[in-house]
Each structure stands twice: as C-alpha cells, then as structure tokens.
Amino acid sequence: MDKYSLIRKLEGHHNDAVACEFSPDGALLATASYDTRVCVWDPYVGVILMEFGHLFPAPSPIFAGGANDRWVRAVSFSHDGLHIASVADDKMVRFWRIDEDYPVQVAPLSNGLCCAFSTDGSVLAAGTQDGSVYFWGTPRHVSSLQHLCRMAIRRVMPTSQVEALPIPSTMVAFLSYRS
C-alpha cells in the first residue's frame, strides 16, 4: 500500500468520539465519547460488542452529551486485553473488565484528559488539565489459557476468518469476544 485509504466508518455514538484504542490483539477497538459511553467494537465488522456507561441510566440520544458532567475523555486497553481504563469529566477514572458490565474499581481524578497503561500493564498513568500526571498501580493476575489462546489467534485472524473456522459456534463466539 502506497497511501492510507479509508476502510470503514463506525457509527454508534450519539456525540463526539474523542478517543480510541485497539486491544493488544487488534480484535477490539475501544472508543470514548461525549455521549457518556465507552463502546467496545469489533472493528472488522463494525459492531458494538460492549458498552460501558458513565451515567446511569444512559441518556437518550437527544440528550447524550448534554451538560451532564460525564463526558468520557479518554480510554486505554491494558496489555492483557481484559482491562480498560476510562477518564471522564465526573472526576473519576474507571477500571473495567471486558467481561463485566460495571467498573471493577473507581478512583478520584479531577480534570482528567488522557490515560495510558504501561507496557507491562502494572501502572495506569492519567494526565490532567493542570499539567499533573497521576499513577495507579494495577492488580497483578495471570490471564486464563483460554484468553491467551484467543489473543494469539486474533493477532493473526480477522473476524471473518474466525467465523469460517470449522469449530463449534460456542468457540467462534468466544474467539469473536461475543461470549
């Protein structure tokens, strides 16, 4: 390829999409939006697989992104592909697992703008509007062999190739992050 070319457009947020990051295996894309949500997509087929809301209940599309102090500013995948951090205007940083519907931990952070996990996943750094950077140590755990295999496969196979594998549908769903 000699130049960059548009492959697809993902639509699903109700307001500005302000940050995005691929999972380490490239199989997922997390996006942060002023509609108060983090969406986790299968970028190969353009489907939202998970939504993490910063406002409960989620606002209707007509009010999404209003003056609700919940704009999500940043999102970051951990190296293990199982954890996501998000920073929002509600003065919180949230730590999520991709297999949970709610944050596994919430920590205070005023005026957060960005966040990133260290390469080994042991630290989350978050930058703020006053020029400070805050650090959180993250829990240590060993990923399951199932998840490690899924990540190894998804590094080299897009969703369409996974769906064409001659394996049971439950395995296809797992490898496609749909279970």
Secondary structure, 3 states (H helix, E strand, C coil): CCCCCCCCCCCCCCCCEEEEEECCCCCCEEEEECCCEEEEEECCCCEEEEEEECCCCCCCCCCCCCCCCCCEEEEEECCCCCEEEEEECCCEEEEEECCCCCCCEEEECCCEEEEEECCCCCEEEEEECCCCEEEEECCCCCCCHHHHHHHHHHHHCCHHHHHCCCCCHHHHHHHCCCC
